[in-house]
Every structure is written in structure tokens, then in C-alpha cells.
Amino acid sequence: MPQAERLRRTVHLLTPPVDEPDTLLLARFARTRDEPAFAELVRRHGPMVFAVCRRVLGQDQDAEDACQAAFLVLARRAGAVCIRGSVGDWLHGVARRTALAVRRAATRRRAREARVVLPSPVPTDDLVELWGVLDEELARLPEAYRAVLVLADLEGKDRRQVAAELGIPEGTVASRQARARDLLARRLSRRGWGLPGYLAGVAPVAVPATLGAATARRAAGFVSGATVGNPETLARGVVAAMTRKKLVLAAVAVAAVVTIGGGLTGLAAGPDGGPGAREAKGYSVATTGSGAVLLDPATGETWILSQPPGGEPAWVPVRKPTRSVETAKPAPKPADARPAAPPLEVTGNLTLTRSFRVTPRTAGVVARVHVRAGDEVKAGTLLVGLDDTDARLGLEAAEAAASVAEAKTPPGNAAIPEMMVRQREAEVRRARVEIARAKAALDATRLLAPADGTVIQMTVAPGDAVGPGGPAVVIASLRDLEAAAQLAEAGVGRVTVGQTCVVRVGAAGKEYPGVVTGMSAVLDPTTATATVRAKVLVPDGQPAPRAGSFATLRFNEK
């Protein structure tokens, strides 16, 4: 190889590929294990991934391990996965799943060490509580909206960069970002937060300086199987979980084809190893923790759905038939041989169902704040008072003008022209209208509670300048709660509106009765799940659980 060509390749490997799109960097790493290319991906998306992991885990050491594990998953899937949309959006989902796996493992470890029931987690401050719900609500957004927020808000890219990465016009980026923020703000407001809390929660996080290069080195070693550590163990678990999910979905599709079409053709080669199509009639499909199993009850053949690295799922025989098809006789099944289906359980969070956002109706300066967050209020309670000096003076001036107009009105028996009488009466009516306007302006300086409840958010203080629709007071009924969770497609047919359930809240497992109040009409195409909501029936005299807590719904059989 000429010396100039060797020099050009060396410079190419040592120069950070800052101008290449993410997909080309990923392809370079998949082909040649190009560490600088992968280090650039870590530089671009590391702050967002590390912030997601820290929001879920709350401490830097675990967040660093989860962050590296998320990028190791990207390295392992670089050559076998087709990432739709943006690499950043894909990494956001993987980072959240990885951090949740770390948190579950830590919870189980602490439970084993303590051998006692853990108390319900209590956030140390408002920001930690926000972190618990922020990425969960982001993950529930439609993919088109979530991708824009991940790139624009979480990674801090400008509108032009987002448009180029997603392949859409800049105007579409602006409209999707506004729509996504509005949708996210409404969902967060039901849990006691809003758009300001979202913007505070996604503030940039400083990433450890050595994380990029170390992760790139780990990625190359992880793909080749040369290094073993905590991030590698986490990454293998996440990759295995993603593979199981894909295999289970493929098994469900196969089961549907068997049911509808009456059989499958060409599942795999015959038991003797030779190629040849087989007709599968009467097969039963079952899913397990490691994949899916296909059983032919007539011959005893067993097949497992397997996926080699970078390949497509395929049925592989794992047991030869123990008897021929001609002599096989199916064993009689007892009437009660079919086991009962296990109780259906899903995990979600508690949300508030009845909250009110009280905002100023006029511009002014806050003079007095009469309540604080956590105070219980009744309908009509004065929450915030604006400076009403101008409004009071306006009312006094209107009342004085009305008195003058009434004094000018002649008595009924006075001999004056009718036109002058009508003019005086019109002035009186005009003065009364001005009084009504002045009273309305004075009322607008007082923010009153629209219903009974508890103040859960106070965003104003004396001296703040406010305007219509500006900072607000949020009031909610803390006993009006519902549990929201994502229900897998396989369980949709087992849940209906009005069905009773048991809601288990927090790690302590406090149980409350519940009833299903709603379920989405269509499945989320990105997760193949439906959102199910159940009203939590808190008995009188018992304290209500805290909104935002983790909850498990166990549905009673219909």
C-alpha cells in the first residue's frame, strides 16, 4: 500500500467524524469497529443518555454504568438493527429500559439484604419526584412527537439540525415541537407538574470527561466478547430482553397464521436433516422466558423459535419424534386438564383525575399570597391577591360619576324637553355600566379556589408581575386517583370497562379496590400496548396514596 494511502487512512481514523450523520457513523463501527466513530456518537448523545439514566436512578455511579450499558446495546445491535427515525430517540428508549432494569435489580438486592418489607419511596424534593415521571411520560408520546423533543429539548439541537436528521421541513419541526410540548404539559399537569417542570427536568447534565473514550473502547471489546464488567452484564440483559420481545411477537404472529389459515407450510427442514417443506396442522404455540416453542402433539416433535446474531428468526427442531405419525394416538385429555390462566397484572403509576389550574385574568403585580403548597382549601377561598389600587380607584370614580348623572336627572313632574330627559337617563345607564366594569376589574385581582381540594403547586410570590394565562396555582383532590398502565396486546381481551381490580401501591404493597374506567381504542404501534385506566376507590377514613407512586393492577376475572 502506498505511504500516502496509509497516511490518509491513519488521519481518517484519528480525526473525529464530526460532520457525518449518525447512521454513517454507526455503519462504520459495524463494519470496521471504528472507535473514533463510536466515540463521536457517545459525544453527541452521551449527555442525553446520562441525564435519562440519572433521572431514573438518582445517583451518578449507577447512572454511569447504565449509560455505558445503553451504548453497548447500540454497539451490539449496530449491524443487525434498522433504527427508524433518529439514533437519539432510539437511545432514549434503550437508556430508560436499561436504567429501569438497574433500579429493579437494586431493589431486589436491598430486599434480600434487609429481608424486610421496604417502605414506599418518598422523594427527597420536588425535582426527584419530577424525574420519576418525566421520562415515563416522554416514552408514552407518539414516536413523531417524541423524536422531536429528544433532539430539540433533551439534546439541545436547533431547528435546522433536527429537520436535517429527521428528514422533515423546519416548519414541521416547529409545529411538532409545540404540539408535543402541549401534549406533554397536559399529561404532566394531571400528575401535579407542567411545562416549566418539564423544562427544568431536562436541563443539561455534565457527563464525566472519560466516559466517551472509555465507552468506545468497551464497545469494541463488548462486540468481540473480550471484556467483562458491570456495564457489559447490564447490556447483555437488555439485548436478551429485546430479543425475547421480538421472538414473542413473531410467535404470536405465527400462532395467528396457524389459527386463521389452518396450518403453516415450510417451517423448517425435516427431522432427518434434509430440506423439504412440512405442513404444520394442529400445532400449538407457547411463549417462554427465552422465546417461543412449537409442539406437534401428534408426533411429539418440538421446535424452538431462535434468532442468530444478525439473522432472522427461524424454527429449529430440538427433539426428534418418538413415534411415527401412522401409529401415533393422541392421549385422551381429562375434562379439567386445562390449567386456569394466571391473574393478569400490569404495572403503572397513580395520577390525579381532578385538578384545577387557577391563572390570573388580568395583568398586575402580586400583592399577597394567602395559601401555600399543601394547604387544604374550600371553594371560594382567596388564594392570591393582586395589587388592586387602580381597580378600587376606578370603582370609586365610576360610582361618583353615577351619582352626578343621577343628580342631573330631573324629577318626573319637571317641565323640560323629553329629549333632555332621555339624555339624562342614558348618562345614568352608562354610569351604571362603568360601575359593573369596575367591579369586574376588582374581582379579577382576586384568584379564588374553584372547588374543594389541596394546593399542590404554587408558582407565584409577592412582587411577581403576572398576566392572563401566566403563572398559576394548581389545586387537586388528592383522593380522586386513577392508576394508568400499559396493557400488552395479549391481555386486551381480558379487560373491559367496569371490570373490578385490585390496585397495589408502592413497595409496601398497600392494596385498594378499583374499577376499570377506560381503555384506549387502538394500540400504540411502537409498543403494541393499550393504555388502561382504573379508578382507585380509597375507603373513607383511610389516607390516600401519593399521586405518582408506582402501582400494580391485578384484574379480577370477568
C-alpha positions as CSV (number, residue, x, y, z in Angstrom):
1,M,0.0,0.0,0.0
2,P,1.5,3.4,-0.9
3,Q,2.7,5.6,2.0
4,A,0.2,8.4,1.1
5,E,-2.7,6.0,1.3
6,R,-1.6,4.7,4.7
7,L,-1.2,8.3,5.9
8,R,-4.7,9.1,4.6
9,R,-6.3,6.2,6.4
10,T,-4.4,7.0,9.7
11,V,-5.7,10.6,9.6
12,H,-9.2,9.3,8.9
13,L,-9.1,7.1,11.9
14,L,-7.7,9.7,14.3
15,T,-9.9,12.6,13.1
16,P,-13.3,12.9,14.9
17,P,-16.0,12.4,12.2
18,V,-18.0,15.5,13.3
19,D,-19.7,16.1,10.0
20,E,-21.1,12.6,9.3
21,P,-24.7,11.7,10.2
22,D,-25.3,9.2,13.0
23,T,-26.3,6.4,10.6
24,L,-23.0,6.5,8.7
25,L,-21.0,6.6,12.0
26,L,-23.0,3.5,13.1
27,A,-22.3,1.8,9.9
28,R,-18.6,2.5,10.1
29,F,-18.4,1.0,13.6
30,A,-20.4,-2.1,12.5
31,R,-18.1,-2.7,9.5
32,T,-14.6,-1.9,11.0
33,R,-15.1,-1.4,14.8
34,D,-14.1,2.2,14.2
35,E,-13.6,3.5,17.8
36,P,-13.5,7.3,16.8
37,A,-16.8,6.9,15.0
38,F,-18.4,5.4,18.1
39,A,-16.8,7.9,20.4
40,E,-18.4,10.7,18.3
41,L,-21.8,9.0,18.8
42,V,-21.2,9.0,22.5
43,R,-20.2,12.7,22.4
44,R,-23.4,13.6,20.6
45,H,-25.8,11.6,22.6
46,G,-24.0,10.9,25.9
47,P,-25.4,14.0,27.8
48,M,-29.0,13.0,26.9
49,V,-28.5,9.3,27.8
50,F,-26.6,10.1,31.0
51,A,-29.4,12.5,32.0
52,V,-32.1,9.9,31.4
53,C,-30.2,7.3,33.5
54,R,-29.6,9.8,36.3
55,R,-33.3,10.8,36.4
56,V,-34.3,7.2,36.8
57,L,-31.6,6.1,39.2
58,G,-30.8,9.3,41.1
59,Q,-27.1,8.7,41.6
60,D,-24.1,9.2,39.3
61,Q,-22.3,5.8,39.8
62,D,-25.3,3.7,38.8
63,A,-26.1,6.2,36.1
64,E,-22.7,5.9,34.5
65,D,-22.9,2.1,34.4
66,A,-26.4,2.3,32.9
67,C,-25.2,4.9,30.4
68,Q,-22.3,2.8,29.2
69,A,-24.6,-0.3,29.0
70,A,-27.1,1.6,26.8
71,F,-24.3,2.4,24.3
72,L,-23.0,-1.2,24.5
73,V,-26.5,-2.3,23.4
74,L,-26.2,0.2,20.5
75,A,-22.8,-1.4,19.6
76,R,-24.2,-4.9,19.7
77,R,-27.2,-4.0,17.6
78,A,-25.4,-1.7,15.1
79,G,-25.2,-4.2,12.3
80,A,-28.4,-6.1,12.9
81,V,-31.0,-3.5,13.7
82,C,-32.6,-0.9,11.5
83,I,-33.2,2.2,13.6
84,R,-36.2,4.2,12.4
85,G,-36.2,7.9,12.8
86,S,-33.2,9.1,14.8
87,V,-30.5,7.4,16.8
88,G,-31.1,9.8,19.7
89,D,-34.8,8.7,20.0
90,W,-33.8,5.0,19.9
91,L,-31.1,5.6,22.5
92,H,-33.6,7.4,24.8
93,G,-35.8,4.3,24.9
94,V,-32.9,1.9,25.5
95,A,-31.4,4.2,28.2
96,R,-34.7,4.3,30.1
97,R,-35.2,0.5,29.8
98,T,-31.6,-0.1,31.0
99,A,-31.9,2.3,34.0
100,L,-35.2,0.7,35.0
101,A,-33.5,-2.7,34.9
102,V,-30.7,-1.4,37.2
103,R,-33.3,0.0,39.6
104,R,-35.3,-3.2,39.7
105,A,-32.1,-5.2,40.4
106,A,-31.0,-2.8,43.2
107,T,-34.5,-3.0,44.8
108,R,-34.3,-6.8,44.8
109,R,-30.8,-6.7,46.2
110,R,-31.7,-4.4,49.0
111,A,-34.8,-6.6,49.8
112,R,-32.6,-9.7,50.0
113,E,-30.1,-8.0,52.2
114,A,-32.6,-6.4,54.6
115,R,-35.1,-9.3,54.5
116,V,-37.8,-6.8,55.5
117,V,-40.6,-5.1,53.5
118,L,-39.3,-1.9,52.0
119,P,-41.3,1.3,52.7
120,S,-42.8,3.3,49.9
121,P,-40.1,5.5,48.3
122,V,-40.6,9.2,49.3
123,P,-39.0,11.8,47.1
124,T,-36.5,14.0,48.8
125,D,-37.5,17.1,46.9
126,D,-39.7,18.2,44.1
127,L,-37.1,17.6,41.4
128,V,-36.6,14.0,42.3
129,E,-40.4,13.5,42.1
130,L,-40.4,15.1,38.7
131,W,-37.6,12.8,37.5
132,G,-39.8,9.8,38.4
133,V,-42.5,10.7,35.9
134,L,-40.7,12.8,33.2
135,D,-39.2,10.0,31.0
136,E,-42.2,7.8,31.6
137,E,-44.5,10.4,30.0
138,L,-41.9,11.1,27.3
139,A,-41.9,7.4,26.4
140,R,-45.7,7.4,26.1
141,L,-45.7,10.2,23.4
142,P,-46.2,9.2,19.8
143,E,-42.9,8.5,18.1
144,A,-43.0,11.5,15.7
145,Y,-43.5,13.9,18.7
146,R,-41.0,12.2,21.0
147,A,-38.2,12.2,18.4
148,V,-38.5,16.0,18.0
149,L,-38.4,16.6,21.8
150,V,-35.5,14.2,22.3
151,L,-33.4,16.0,19.7
152,A,-34.5,19.6,20.4
153,D,-35.1,19.7,24.1
154,L,-33.0,16.8,25.6
155,E,-30.0,17.1,23.2
156,G,-30.3,20.9,22.6
157,K,-30.2,20.8,18.8
158,D,-31.5,23.8,16.8
159,R,-34.5,23.5,14.4
160,R,-32.3,23.2,11.3
161,Q,-30.3,20.3,12.8
162,V,-33.5,18.5,13.9
163,A,-35.1,18.9,10.4
164,A,-32.0,17.5,8.7
165,E,-31.7,14.5,11.0
166,L,-35.4,13.6,10.7
167,G,-35.8,14.5,7.0
168,I,-38.7,16.9,7.5
169,P,-39.2,20.6,6.9
170,E,-38.3,23.1,9.6
171,G,-41.9,24.3,9.9
172,T,-43.0,20.7,10.6
173,V,-40.3,20.5,13.4
174,A,-41.7,23.7,15.0
175,S,-45.3,22.5,14.8
176,R,-44.5,19.1,16.2
177,Q,-42.4,20.5,19.0
178,A,-45.2,22.9,20.0
179,R,-47.8,20.1,19.8
180,A,-45.6,17.6,21.7
181,R,-44.9,20.2,24.5
182,D,-48.6,20.9,24.8
183,L,-49.5,17.2,25.0
184,L,-46.7,16.5,27.5
185,A,-47.7,19.5,29.6
186,R,-51.3,18.3,29.8
187,R,-50.2,14.8,30.9
188,L,-47.7,16.2,33.4
189,S,-50.3,18.6,34.8
190,R,-52.5,15.6,35.8
191,R,-49.6,14.5,37.9
192,G,-49.0,17.9,39.6
193,W,-46.5,19.3,37.1
194,G,-46.5,21.3,33.9
195,L,-44.3,22.7,31.1
196,P,-42.0,24.7,33.4
197,G,-41.3,21.5,35.4
198,Y,-40.5,19.6,32.2
199,L,-38.1,22.3,31.0
200,A,-36.4,22.2,34.4
201,G,-36.2,18.4,34.5
202,V,-34.4,18.1,31.1
203,A,-31.7,20.7,31.9
204,P,-28.3,19.6,30.5
205,V,-26.2,17.3,32.7
206,A,-22.4,17.3,32.7
207,V,-21.1,13.9,31.6
208,P,-17.8,12.6,33.1
209,A,-14.9,13.6,30.9
210,T,-13.6,10.0,30.5
211,L,-16.9,8.4,29.6
212,G,-16.7,8.9,25.8
213,A,-13.4,7.2,25.2
214,A,-13.9,4.5,27.8
215,T,-17.3,3.7,26.3
216,A,-15.9,3.5,22.8
217,R,-13.2,1.1,23.9
218,R,-15.7,-1.0,25.9
219,A,-18.0,-1.1,22.8
220,A,-15.3,-2.6,20.5
221,G,-14.4,-5.2,23.2
222,F,-18.0,-6.0,24.0
223,V,-18.9,-6.8,20.4
224,S,-15.8,-9.1,20.2
225,G,-16.5,-10.6,23.7
226,A,-13.1,-9.6,25.1
227,T,-14.2,-7.5,28.1
228,V,-16.5,-8.3,31.1
229,G,-17.8,-5.8,33.6
230,N,-20.9,-4.5,35.2
231,P,-22.0,-2.4,32.1
232,E,-21.4,-5.5,29.8
233,T,-23.6,-7.6,32.1
234,L,-26.3,-5.0,32.0
235,A,-26.1,-4.7,28.2
236,R,-26.4,-8.4,27.7
237,G,-29.5,-8.5,29.8
238,V,-31.1,-5.6,27.8
239,V,-30.2,-7.2,24.5
240,A,-31.6,-10.5,25.7
241,A,-34.9,-8.8,26.7
242,M,-35.1,-7.0,23.4
243,T,-34.5,-10.3,21.5
244,R,-37.1,-12.2,23.6
245,K,-39.7,-9.4,22.9
246,K,-39.1,-9.8,19.1
247,L,-39.3,-13.6,19.3
248,V,-42.5,-13.5,21.3
249,L,-44.1,-11.1,18.8
250,A,-43.0,-13.4,16.0
251,A,-44.5,-16.3,17.8
252,V,-47.8,-14.5,18.3
253,A,-47.9,-13.8,14.6
254,V,-47.2,-17.4,13.8
255,A,-50.0,-18.5,16.1
256,A,-52.4,-16.2,14.4
257,V,-51.4,-17.6,11.0
258,V,-52.0,-21.2,12.3
259,T,-55.4,-20.3,13.7
260,I,-56.6,-18.4,10.6
261,G,-55.1,-20.5,7.9
262,G,-55.3,-23.9,9.4
263,G,-51.6,-24.6,9.1
264,L,-48.1,-23.5,8.2
265,T,-46.0,-24.6,5.3
266,G,-42.2,-24.9,5.2
267,L,-41.5,-24.1,8.9
268,A,-38.1,-25.9,8.8
269,A,-36.3,-28.8,7.3
270,G,-37.5,-32.3,8.2
271,P,-36.3,-34.2,11.2
272,D,-33.9,-36.2,9.0
273,G,-32.0,-33.0,8.2
274,G,-32.9,-32.9,4.6
275,P,-34.5,-29.8,3.1
276,G,-38.2,-30.1,2.3
277,A,-41.4,-28.4,3.1
278,R,-43.5,-29.6,6.0
279,E,-47.2,-28.9,6.6
280,A,-47.9,-27.9,10.2
281,K,-51.5,-28.7,11.2
282,G,-52.7,-28.8,14.8
283,Y,-49.5,-27.3,16.2
284,S,-49.7,-25.4,19.5
285,V,-47.5,-22.3,20.2
286,A,-46.4,-21.3,23.7
287,T,-44.2,-18.5,24.8
288,T,-41.5,-18.9,27.4
289,G,-38.9,-16.6,29.1
290,S,-36.4,-17.4,26.4
291,G,-38.5,-17.4,23.3
292,A,-41.3,-19.5,21.8
293,V,-42.0,-23.2,21.5
294,L,-44.0,-25.0,18.8
295,L,-45.3,-28.5,19.7
296,D,-46.8,-31.2,17.4
297,P,-49.0,-33.3,19.8
298,A,-49.4,-36.0,17.1
299,T,-45.7,-36.8,16.6
300,G,-44.0,-35.3,19.7
301,E,-41.9,-33.0,17.7
302,T,-40.7,-29.8,19.4
303,W,-39.4,-26.7,17.7
304,I,-38.0,-23.5,19.2
305,L,-38.0,-20.1,17.6
306,S,-34.4,-18.9,17.5
307,Q,-32.6,-15.9,16.2
308,P,-28.9,-16.0,15.4
309,P,-26.9,-12.7,15.8
310,G,-27.7,-10.5,12.8
311,G,-30.1,-13.1,11.3
312,E,-33.8,-13.6,11.0
313,P,-36.0,-15.7,13.4
314,A,-36.2,-19.4,12.4
315,W,-37.8,-22.5,13.8
316,V,-35.2,-25.1,14.9
317,P,-36.0,-28.7,15.9
318,V,-34.9,-29.6,19.4
319,R,-36.4,-33.1,19.7
320,K,-37.0,-35.9,17.2
321,P,-40.4,-37.6,17.1
322,T,-40.7,-40.6,19.4
323,R,-43.2,-42.4,17.3
324,S,-44.4,-42.4,13.7
325,V,-47.3,-40.4,12.5
326,E,-49.2,-43.5,11.3
327,T,-49.1,-45.3,14.8
328,A,-49.4,-42.2,16.9
329,K,-52.6,-42.0,19.0
330,P,-53.3,-38.8,20.8
331,A,-53.7,-39.3,24.6
332,P,-57.1,-38.6,26.0
333,K,-57.3,-35.2,27.8
334,P,-59.2,-35.0,31.1
335,A,-62.0,-32.5,31.2
336,D,-60.2,-30.4,33.8
337,A,-56.7,-30.7,32.3
338,R,-56.5,-27.1,31.1
339,P,-54.9,-25.0,33.8
340,A,-56.5,-21.8,34.8
341,A,-55.0,-18.7,33.4
342,P,-52.8,-16.8,35.9
343,P,-54.1,-13.4,37.2
344,L,-53.4,-10.6,34.7
345,E,-51.2,-7.9,36.3
346,V,-49.7,-4.7,34.8
347,T,-47.6,-2.0,36.3
348,G,-48.1,1.7,36.0
349,N,-48.5,4.9,38.1
350,L,-51.1,6.7,40.1
351,T,-52.4,10.0,38.6
352,L,-54.7,12.7,39.7
353,T,-58.1,12.8,37.9
354,R,-59.5,16.1,39.3
355,S,-57.2,19.1,39.3
356,F,-57.7,22.8,38.5
357,R,-55.2,25.4,37.2
358,V,-56.1,28.8,38.5
359,T,-54.5,31.6,36.5
360,P,-54.7,35.4,36.6
361,R,-57.4,37.0,34.4
362,T,-55.7,40.4,34.2
363,A,-52.2,41.9,34.3
364,G,-50.9,43.1,37.6
365,V,-48.4,42.6,40.4
366,V,-48.9,40.0,43.2
367,A,-49.6,41.8,46.5
368,R,-50.5,38.9,48.7
369,V,-50.3,35.1,48.7
370,H,-52.8,33.6,51.1
371,V,-52.0,29.9,50.8
372,R,-49.0,27.6,50.5
373,A,-48.5,24.2,48.7
374,G,-50.1,21.5,50.8
375,D,-52.9,23.7,52.2
376,E,-56.4,22.4,52.0
377,V,-58.9,24.9,50.7
378,K,-62.6,25.2,50.2
379,A,-64.4,26.5,47.1
380,G,-64.2,30.3,47.0
381,T,-61.1,30.6,49.2
382,L,-58.9,33.6,48.3
383,L,-55.6,32.2,47.0
384,V,-53.7,35.1,45.6
385,G,-54.4,38.8,45.6
386,L,-53.0,41.2,43.0
387,D,-52.4,44.9,43.7
388,D,-56.0,46.3,43.5
389,T,-55.2,50.1,44.0
390,D,-56.1,51.1,40.4
391,A,-59.2,48.8,40.4
392,R,-60.5,50.4,43.6
393,L,-59.9,53.9,42.3
394,G,-61.7,53.0,39.1
395,L,-64.7,51.7,41.1
396,E,-64.8,54.9,43.2
397,A,-64.6,57.1,40.1
398,A,-67.4,55.1,38.4
399,E,-69.7,55.4,41.5
400,A,-69.0,59.2,41.7
401,A,-69.9,59.6,38.0
402,A,-73.1,57.7,38.6
403,S,-74.0,60.0,41.5
404,V,-73.5,63.0,39.3
405,A,-75.6,61.6,36.5
406,E,-78.4,60.7,38.9
407,A,-78.3,64.2,40.4
408,K,-78.7,65.7,36.9
409,T,-81.8,63.7,36.2
410,P,-84.9,66.0,36.5
411,P,-87.9,64.9,38.6
412,G,-90.8,63.4,36.8
413,N,-93.0,66.5,37.1
414,A,-90.4,68.9,35.8
415,A,-91.3,70.8,32.6
416,I,-88.3,70.1,30.4
417,P,-87.9,68.8,26.9
418,E,-88.3,65.0,26.5
419,M,-85.1,64.7,24.6
420,M,-83.2,66.1,27.6
421,V,-84.9,63.6,29.9
422,R,-83.8,60.7,27.7
423,Q,-80.2,62.1,27.5
424,R,-80.0,62.3,31.3
425,E,-81.4,58.7,31.7
426,A,-78.8,57.4,29.1
427,E,-76.0,59.0,31.2
428,V,-77.3,57.2,34.3
429,R,-77.3,53.9,32.5
430,R,-73.8,54.5,31.1
431,A,-72.6,55.3,34.6
432,R,-74.0,52.0,36.0
433,V,-72.3,50.1,33.2
434,E,-69.0,51.6,34.2
435,I,-69.6,50.6,37.8
436,A,-70.2,47.0,36.7
437,R,-66.9,47.1,34.7
438,A,-65.0,48.5,37.6
439,K,-66.4,45.7,39.9
440,A,-65.3,43.1,37.4
441,A,-61.8,44.6,37.2
442,L,-61.6,44.5,41.0
443,D,-62.8,40.9,41.1
444,A,-60.1,40.0,38.5
445,T,-57.4,40.9,41.0
446,R,-58.5,38.0,43.3
447,L,-57.7,34.4,42.5
448,L,-60.3,32.2,44.1
449,A,-60.4,28.4,44.5
450,P,-62.9,26.9,42.1
451,A,-63.5,23.8,44.2
452,D,-62.5,22.0,47.4
453,G,-59.1,20.5,47.3
454,T,-55.4,20.7,48.2
455,V,-52.9,23.2,46.8
456,I,-50.3,21.1,45.0
457,Q,-48.4,23.8,43.1
458,M,-47.8,27.5,43.8
459,T,-45.7,29.3,41.2
460,V,-46.2,33.0,42.3
461,A,-44.8,35.1,45.1
462,P,-45.4,38.7,46.3
463,G,-43.9,41.2,43.8
464,D,-44.2,39.0,40.8
465,A,-45.6,40.6,37.6
466,V,-48.2,38.3,36.1
467,G,-50.6,38.3,33.2
468,P,-53.6,36.4,31.8
469,G,-52.7,32.7,31.5
470,G,-49.4,33.2,33.3
471,P,-48.1,31.5,36.5
472,A,-50.8,29.6,38.3
473,V,-51.9,27.9,41.4
474,V,-52.8,24.2,40.9
475,I,-55.5,22.7,43.1
476,A,-56.4,19.0,43.1
477,S,-58.4,16.5,45.0
478,L,-55.8,14.1,46.4
479,R,-58.4,11.3,46.9
480,D,-59.5,11.3,43.3
481,L,-56.9,9.0,41.8
482,E,-56.6,6.6,39.0
483,A,-54.0,4.0,38.0
484,A,-52.7,4.2,34.4
485,A,-50.7,1.4,32.9
486,Q,-49.8,-0.1,29.5
487,L,-51.5,-3.4,28.8
488,A,-49.9,-5.8,26.3
489,E,-51.9,-6.8,23.2
490,A,-52.3,-10.4,24.5
491,G,-54.2,-9.2,27.6
492,V,-56.5,-6.7,25.9
493,G,-59.3,-9.2,25.5
494,R,-59.3,-10.0,29.2
495,V,-60.1,-6.4,30.4
496,T,-63.3,-4.4,29.9
497,V,-64.6,-1.1,31.2
498,G,-66.4,-1.7,34.5
499,Q,-64.3,-4.7,35.5
500,T,-63.1,-4.7,39.1
501,C,-59.4,-4.9,40.0
502,V,-57.0,-4.6,43.0
503,V,-54.5,-1.7,43.0
504,R,-51.3,-2.5,44.9
505,V,-49.4,0.7,45.6
506,G,-45.6,1.1,46.3
507,A,-43.1,-1.4,47.5
508,A,-45.0,-1.8,50.8
509,G,-47.9,-3.3,48.7
510,K,-50.8,-1.4,50.2
511,E,-53.9,-2.6,48.3
512,Y,-57.0,-0.7,47.3
513,P,-60.1,-1.8,45.4
514,G,-60.5,-0.3,41.9
515,V,-62.7,-0.4,38.8
516,V,-61.6,0.0,35.1
517,T,-62.9,3.3,33.8
518,G,-61.3,3.4,30.3
519,M,-59.0,1.7,27.8
520,S,-57.6,3.2,24.6
521,A,-59.4,2.1,21.4
522,V,-56.3,1.5,19.4
523,L,-52.9,0.0,20.2
524,D,-49.7,2.1,20.3
525,P,-47.9,1.0,17.2
526,T,-44.5,1.5,18.8
527,T,-45.1,-0.7,21.9
528,A,-48.1,-2.8,20.8
529,T,-49.8,-1.9,24.1
530,A,-53.1,-0.2,25.1
531,T,-53.5,2.3,27.9
532,V,-55.9,1.1,30.6
533,R,-57.1,3.3,33.5
534,A,-58.7,2.2,36.7
535,K,-60.3,4.4,39.4
536,V,-58.8,3.8,42.8
537,L,-61.5,3.5,45.5
538,V,-60.0,4.8,48.7
539,P,-62.1,3.8,51.7
540,D,-63.4,6.5,54.0
541,G,-61.1,7.2,56.9
542,Q,-58.0,5.8,55.2
543,P,-55.3,8.1,53.9
544,A,-55.0,8.3,50.1
545,P,-51.8,7.1,48.4
546,R,-49.5,9.6,46.8
547,A,-50.0,10.6,43.2
548,G,-47.1,9.5,41.0
549,S,-46.4,6.3,43.1
550,F,-45.8,3.0,41.3
551,A,-48.9,0.8,41.2
552,T,-49.7,-2.7,40.1
553,L,-53.2,-3.5,38.8
554,R,-54.4,-7.1,39.3
555,F,-57.6,-7.6,37.3
556,N,-60.3,-9.9,38.7
557,E,-61.7,-12.4,36.2
558,K,-64.8,-11.4,34.4
